[in-house]
Structure formats: structure tokens, C-alpha cells
Amino acid sequence: MKRKILAALCAALCAVMLLVSAAACTDSGEMDSSAGEIRLFGNSFNYSKYDSETYLTYLDCRGSTIYCTEETAKAYPKLAAALEKTADKIQQSAGKFSSEEDKAAHDFSKDGRTGRYMDTTFSVVKRADEKAVSIEYEGYNFSGGAHGMYWYASRNIDPTTGEEIALSDVVKDQNKLNERLLKELDLRYPEMEIAKRENPFGAYDMNVTATDLTKAAYTFTLDPDGICFYFSTYDLGSNADGVQMVKLLYSDAPDLFVRDYSVSGGYVSGLVEKGLYDLGGDGTVDELYFYGIEEELNQYYNGVYVEKNGKGMKSDLYSYDMDAFVVHTEDNRDYLYVITHMDNDGSNLLIFDLGGEKPSLVEDTGYGLYLAGLEEKSVYGYERITDIHDFTLTLRCDLLATFTATFNTSVGADGKPVLPEDGFFAVPENVNTLESAKAFKADIVDESGQVVSKDVEIPAGETFKLIRTDGNTIVDARLSDGRLARLELERGDDSYLATVNGQLSEEEAFKTLYYAG
């Protein structure tokens, strides 16, 4: 049997911090009336270094940044160009760090000192809708010395005008804002006694955006349920104090805000490691904490830890990378979607229920994120989930070929993705067409999947374009005359080859099979 090996598309994570404005405009500067849903994907890279003798990571240099999908790039060309420019700068910066610090990092590890050189920046889309596109960047740098540095950055864009949103566009009164911030900071970090200090926000100006590096700007994201403020190491305290994060809910102080930035009808919000959310919609802020547990050599994750308000749980997994999304439904139920990325485009979606005092695992599925990209630039990555009612998931299949089937979905009443009504997932267009080696019989079905002719003989030399699958045993394929032939596959416990429609092995039925591995 001839088997072509499909190259697995692996998208890594990459890191960013440049803040720029962008707009969805035509060449004349007018808004493109066709601009619709904003879809973004995360591109990744990894410039980490490993010791050839111990296989331990001694320089950890990786992260993520955000791109527009091709469809969104056409509708919002200036936004797309700005994000691409940002990604280029970050990849250059990370590559430079990895190259210049390679020897020093290796020597540091050889000296037996604790830790390793790190330069990481991870980004998540906090929201992407008609009111705002808001992105959080979380970074860490260590290159020797007494300690490393944690930092936050953010980006908030009005998707209609493409302009960076200043805090003064959102908040009416800076003095009242500072009073609220001091109150919340004192509640979350009482040991720092920030409220007792004289004018701790004196250097900040809410008319300034983060693009103006000559003045102090508030770092904030316009989350679906409130404004989240971030204070990096040394912003408000010493290195020992770490970083601080507080949230002002839109519902808690509506008179403070210029306009309503809240999201109605449920939302999805990305999570890097720590996040603040009004879980349950009860008007109180809850803290979520999430991270992957690395195995001994620091080369992959063998577990995931999820914590809500100090109470957590661990779940086993195998993953090189993962993305997390907080899902809040219209009726105030909350879930955490953790999607892992593995070898050969394999993925798993773990769904955690956040409704109780402690997170609980609802289900571990085989679903993954949709792989998007900019083909002209050879940039690919996993599409972010930003809309609770409309997103795309995938399912890796080995049915006459290795491919990643897709389905458009939404969050269901049980917190799980809603499966297609007809039970079928779409096979991507790029899957190779098969050709029959011998004649065999197959049922002919219509577009709805109903059988219209049974046991029709399909001659040798016929072509089969895979169209859809149930992800288990059935594949419908388009014949050269446009009809749909149903192929039912059955594998025995002791055989990796499937039998096609109970007649021939797949190796006998088709000239070439396109499996990965």
C-alpha cells in the first residue's frame, strides 16, 4: 500500500507588546460596510534552547501574538497591517534574545543555579466585538541577576474607527476612578497599604494611551464584564509585591463610565494565567488561576491546574501547548475551555465547570481549535474563540486519510459545544481525492444524508472527493458525476486497516491512502 505522509501543521506561540491603532477602512478612508465579525488567531514561535546532554531547557524564549484571519484582514486592512508589524518586531526581539543570551544562559544552568533564562510574552483576546477589541499581554523576563521581571501590557481598539481607546473615552472622572481603584487594591492587597500613600496615581493620565511611551498610561483591558487594571512589577510596589490586578465591574458603577461597554447575551474571554471575572453574574469579582504543569525536562505539559478563589483541581493531560477561554452563558453559567495542542495536529478540549466553590471537570473531548492563517506570509495559528454563539472547532480523523474535520458551533445548555444537527463534520477542501482500485458497492445519499439508492456498484478508476464525516465510521464522498457515495468503515480490534462497506479492505479499495505517520 502506498501512503503519503501528511505534514502536520504545528502552530507555536509568540509574544508581543507593541501597541498601535488600526481601522477597517477602504482606500478612501471610509469604513468598509462589508466588515463583519472580527476573527483573530494566535501565532506562535519558540526560540527555547535545550542542553544536548541533559535535555533540560536552559533558555525559555517563547510566547504568542495576535493576527487577523484572512477574512478579517480584508475587512480591516489597517488593523491587519498593524498586527503583522507587531508580530515581526516581537519575533525579531525574541530571536535576538535567544541568540545573544544563549551562552550566558547555558553557563548559568551549568553552574547549578536554580531556574533558567526566560523571555516570554503571552497574549489573549479579552474580547473582539463591535464595541472593542481588547488584548492582554503578560510577560516575564529573567537574564541573570537577583530576580526576573513580570509585566503587563494591553491594547484597546475601537473597531469602527480603528483608534486606540484611551481611558478617558471610557471613564468620566479620573479622581473618582482613582478612589475606586484604591478601594479595590486595598481589598485585594491589604498588606501593601496602597490607600495610605499620598497620591499613588499622580503620574497617571487617563487621556494618554499606551502608544505614548513618554507619559504614564493606565494599563487596562475592556473585558466583557468590566475594566481590568494591571500594575506591573514596581508600578505600585517592590519586586516582592509582584504584580497587581483589579477589576471594576460595569454593573457596579454605571455612573462612572462614559458609555456601556458590557457584553450582553453571554461572552468568551481569553485567559493567560490569572484573570478576574464576575462568575455567576452576582456582581462580585472572582479570581481564576490556570496553568500547565510541566514534566521533568520542561518540554511538554503532563497536567493542568485550574483554581477558583483559592480552591483548585488538577487534571492529567499530554500537551505541548494550550489555550484557555472563560465562557459565560446568558443564564450566568461559567465554564473554562482548555484546548491542548499535541503531536500530528491532535487536540483535546477539556471543559471545566466554574459554578461551584471548586472547579470540576465536565468532559474531556477530542475537539480542537480551527487552524487559520495568512497564506501569503506563511503565518498560521489557532483561531481564538471570541463569540459564544459562533465559533469553529475541529476533530482530527483517520478515515481513508488523516484530516481535521470542522464544525461551526455554539455553547450549549450543558456548557459543551453544540454538535451539528445532522451529525456530520466538514472535511477540508485540501484533502486529496481518492481513486478506487477495484469495483465495490456503496449507497448513494442526497445532500441531507438520506439514502436515495442502495448497493450501487462503483467502478474501478472512479474518483472520491471526501466531503463530510461523522468522525467515527462514515465518510460521504463526491463522485465524478456529482453523486454522494456513503463509505462505511469498520476496523477490527486486531487490524489498523478498515473494511469499506463490508466488502474490501481500504488498501484494496483505493490506489493511494493519505494518512499521516
N, C-alpha and C positions, 0 to 999 in steps of 0.2 A: 504494500500500500504506500502511495506517495503522500506525504504530509508536509504541507508548507507550514513553517513556523511563523506565527504572527508576532511581530514585535510588540511587546507590552508598552503602552504609553504610561509613563510614570511622571506625574507632576509633583514637584517638591514644593517647599515653602520658602519664601523670601521676605526681606524686611525693609521697612520704609519709614521715612519721617519728613519728606519734603511736602509742604502744604501749598497748593496752587488752586486758583479759581478756574472754572471751566463752564461752558454753556453748550446747550443743544441748539445750535443756530445753523441757518443756511449760509451760503457765501455772502449774501447781502446783509447778514447780521440779524435777520428776523428769525423768530423761533420756528422750528420745523413742526408744522401742525401734525405730522405723522408720528412724532416722537411719542412713544407709548411707555410700556413698563420698562423700568430700569433693571437690567440684569447684569450682574457683575461676577467675575470669577477670580479666584486666588491663584497667583502664580508662585512657584516656589523654587528655591535653589538651596544647595547645601555645599559649602566650601569647608566642611569639617575635615580634620586630619586624624588619622589613626596610626598608632605605633605598629610597625610591621612585626615586632616580636611578641608584644603582649596583646595586640589587637584592641587596646584601650583607646578611647577617644582622648586626645590631649589638647585639641583645639576645636571648639564647638562654634561653628560660624554658619548660621542658617536663619531662616525667617520667612516671611510672607508679605506680599503686597497685592494690591487690587487692580484689576483691569476691567474694562468694559467688554462684554461679549461683542461679536461682530455686528449683531443686530443693533445693539445699543450704541456702538461706535458710529454707525451710520446715522443714527438719530441725534447723537450728541458728540459730534466730531471733536469739539474743543475739549470736552471732558476726557475723551479717549486719548487725545494727544498729550494732555497734561499727565494722565496716569502712566502712560508709556514712558514719558520723560522721567518721571519719578522712579519708575522701576529700573530704568537704565542707570540712573545715578546710584541707586541703592546697590544694585548688583556690582557696579564698579567699586563702590566703597567696601562692600563685603569681600570682594575678591582681593582688594588691596590689603585689607586687614589680615586675611588668611595668608597671603604671600609674605608680608612684612613681618608678621609675628610668628611665623612657622617655627623658626629655630628657637626663639625665646620661649615659646610655648612648650616645645619638646624638651628643652633643657629644664624648664620649670617642673615638668612631670617626672623627669629622670631624677631630680633632686629629692623626690619622695614627698613633696609638699602636697597638702590637701587641695583638691579642686583642680580645675583646668581653665585655660584661657577661653573666654567666651565673648562672642559678639552676636547677639540675637535680637531680632525685631519681628514681632508677630502682629498681624493686623486682622481686624474683624470688622465686618459691616454691621454697625449697630442698627441701621435702618436704611432703606432705599425706597422712597415713595415720592408722591407728588409734593410733599411738604419739605422734605430734606433728605439729602444723602449724607450720612454721618458715619465716620470711620474712626475707630480707636486703634492707636499703635502702642504696643507695650514692648519695651526693650530692656536689655541688660548688657553691660559691658564689663569685662574684667581682663586686664592685661598685666597682672602682677600687682604689687603694692599691698596695702593693708586690706583693701576690700574692693568689691565691684560697685557699679552704679546702676540703679534701677531708674527708669524714666518712662513717662507717658507723653504722647503727643496726640493730637486729634485734628480732624478735618470735618467741617460742616459746610455743605454746599446747597444753595437754593437751586433745585433742578430746573426751575423755569428760567431764571436769569443767568444761572451759572456763576453767580457771585458768591464769595466766601461769606458765610453768615457770621457777623460779629455778635457778641453777647448783647450789645445794645439793641440789636434787631429783635431780641427775644425778651429781654428784661427791661422793665420801665425805670427802675431806680437802683443805682449801684449801692447806696447806703443801706437800703432795705435788704438787698441781696447779701451784702456782707454780714449783716446781722443774722440772717438765716443760716449762712454758711458757718459762722462762728458757733451758733447754737448746735448745728448738726455735727460739726467737728468735735465740739466739747462732749457730745453724747457718745460718739464713736471712739474718740481717742482722749479720754479724760486725763490720762497721765501726762499728756503734752501741755495741758493748761493753756491752750491757744487763746481762749477767750479772755484771759487775764493780760495778754500782751497789748501793748499800745500800737494800734493801727497796723495789724499784721498784713493787711492787704493794701497798704499805702502805695506800693509800687505798681499795682494792677490798674489797668484802664480797660473798661468793658467796651470801649469804642475801637479798640485795637484787635486785629485778628492775628492769628499765629503766623501769617505770612510776613508780618512786620517784625523782623528779628531785632530791631533797635529798641523796642519797648516791651514791657511785661504784659502779656496777654493771659487771660484765664484759659486753662486747658479744659475743654468740656466737650461732651457729645450730646446731641439732641436725641435721646433714647425715645422709644415709643411711649414710655410711661412717665418720663421726667427728664430733667437735665442732670447728667452725671458730671461731677467736677473731679479732676485728677491733680494731685500735687506730687511731683517727683521728689527724689531724694534731695534734701537741702532747700526745697521750696519753703517749707514751714518748720523743718526740724533738722536734727543731725542725721548722720547715716544710721545710727542706732534706731532712730524713729522710723526709718524706712519711708514708704510712700503712703499717701492718704487718698481716700476716695469717699466722696459723699454724694448723695442724690437728693434733689428737690423734686418732689412729685408735682406734676401739673395740677393734679386734683387737690393738692394740699394748700396751694397758694395761687389761685387763678388770678387774683388782682395784681400779682407781681409780673405777669407775663404780658407782652405786647399782643400776642396772638396765641391761639390754641395750637400747640404742636403735638398734641396727643394723638395716638393712633386708635381708631375705633374698630370694632369687629375682629379683634384678635391681632396678634403680631408675632413676628420672628425676629430675634436679635442675637447676633453673634457673641460668643464668649471666648476670650483668650484663656484666662486662668481664673480671674476673680471678677465678679460682677454684682451689681446691686439692682434688684428688681422688686416691684410690688407684686409678689406672688400671691395669688388668690384674689387680687383686686380689692383688698381690705383697707388700703390707704396706709399700710406700713411697709417699710423697706426691709427686704430680706437679703442676706448675703449668700451668694453661691460661690463655691470653690471647686475647681475641677483641674485635674492634671493627669498626664500619663505616667505610669510607673515604669522606669527604665530597667532593663535587665542588667546583669553584672558588667557587660562590656560597653554599655551605653550606646548600643547600635540599633536597638528596637525597643518597643514597649511590650511588656507582658501583663499589664494590668491598667486599670483606670480607676481613679478615686473621685467620687462626687460627694460634696458636702453642702448642707444647707444649715445656716445659722449654727455652725459648730458641730453638727451631727452628720456623720458621713458613712459611706459604704464603699467597698472595693469590689470590682468585677474583673475577672480574668479575661484576657484577650491577647491577640498577637497582632502587632501593627507597627509599621514604620512611621506612620503619621496619622493625625486625626483632626477632625474639625467638630466644633460643638456649637449648638444653636439652642437658645431658650425659646420654647414655643408656648405662647399664651393664647388660650382659646377665648371665643366670645363669651362663654359662660364661666370664665375665670378659673379654668383648669390650667395647670402648668406642667410642662414636660421638658426634659433635656434630651435632645437628639445628639448622640455622639456617633460620628461616622468615621470609621477607621479605614486606612488605606494599606493594602498589603501587596504581596507579590502578584504579578500577572494580572494587574487591574482588579484584584479581588478586594471586596469591601464588606463591611458589616455595619449595620445601623443598630445601635443599642439605644433603647428608649427607656428613660428613667422618669418615674412619676415623682413630681416635686410637691404633691398635695399634702403629704403627711409631715410629721416633725422631722423624719429622716427620709432621704431619697430611697426609692425602691426600683429594682429593675423590672420593667414591664415585659420586654421581649428583646431577644437578640435576633435580628433578621439578616438576610443576605443582601440588603439593598445598599446602594452607594450613591454618591453624588454624580451629576452629569459632567462629563468632560467637555469643556468649552475651549475656545482658543482663537488666536489671531493667526491664520494660516500663513499670511504674507511674512509675518515676523517670526514664525515657528515658535510661538509662545502658547503654552497650553496650561490648563489648570482646572480645578473643580469649581463648578458654578455654585455660588453661595445661595442658601435658602433665605429669601427676604420677604416672601408673601405667604401667609398661612393658607391662602386659598388657591395658590397656583405655583407649583414648583415641579421640577423634574427629578426623578430618581432612576436608578439603573439596577440591573440584575445581571450578573455575569453568568453566561450559559456555555455549556459544551454540548451542543446539539447539532450534529453534522458540521459544525465549525465552532471555533471559540469566538464569542462576540459578547458585547454588553448591550442587552436589550434595555429599552427605555419606556417610561410611562409618566404621563403628566398626572399630578395628584394634588391632594389637599389633606389637611389634618382631620381625621375622623372623630366621631364621638368618643371612641375609646383611646384617643391620643395617637393612634397608629395612622400611617399613610393609607388613604383610601385606594384600594386596588381597582383596576379597570373593570367596568361593569361586565364586559364580555369575557373577562378573564385572560386577555391576551396582551402581551407586551410587544412593542415595535422592535423589529430587527433593523439595525442601522444600514444605511444605503451602501456603505463601503465593504460590506461582507461579500466575498467573491461568489459569483454564480457557479453552481454545481452543474455537472453533466452526468447523466445516467450512463452506466457501463453496460447494464443489462435491462431488459424489459421487466417491469413489475406492475402490480395493480395498486391503485390509490383511489380514494373517494375524492370527488370534486365538490368543493364548497363555494358558497357565494360570499360576498363581502362581509356579511354578518356572521359567517361561520356555519351556516346551515348547510347540510349535505343536500346537493341537488342531483348528483349521480354517484352511484356506488360501484366499487370494483371496476373502475375504468382502467384499461391497460395503457401504461405509459411506455412508449418505445425506448430502446437504447438510443443515445445521442440527443435526447431531449434536455433542455436547459431548465434549471430550477433556481429562481431568484428568491431567497428566503425573505419573507415579509413579516411574519409575526409568530409568536410562540407563547405557550402557556408557562414556559420556564421550567417545565418538568419532563413531559414526554411528547408533546405535539409541536410540530412546525408546519405552518402553511407556506407553500412556495408558489411563486408565479411562473407558469409555463410560458413557452414562447408564443402561444396563441392567446395569452391573457387570462386563461383559466387558473383557478387556485387549486392546487393539489394538496391534500392533507397527508402529512407524513407522521405516522405514529411510531415512536422509537421505544424499544424495550431492551433493557440491559439486565443480564443475569448477574447474580452476586459474584460469579467467578469469571466475568468477562468484561473487558473495557469496551468492546465493540458492541454496538446496538444492532438489533434486528429491525429492519424497516418494514412496517405494515405486516409483520409476522411472516415475511417471505425470504428476504435476503439480508445478509449482514450489510452494514453500511459500506464496508470495504468492497463488497461485491457489487452493490447497487450503484456506486458512484466512482468515477475515474479518479478524482482527487478530493481529498478532505482537508479542510483548512483549520487545523487545530493548533493551538499554542502549546509549546512544551513537548 
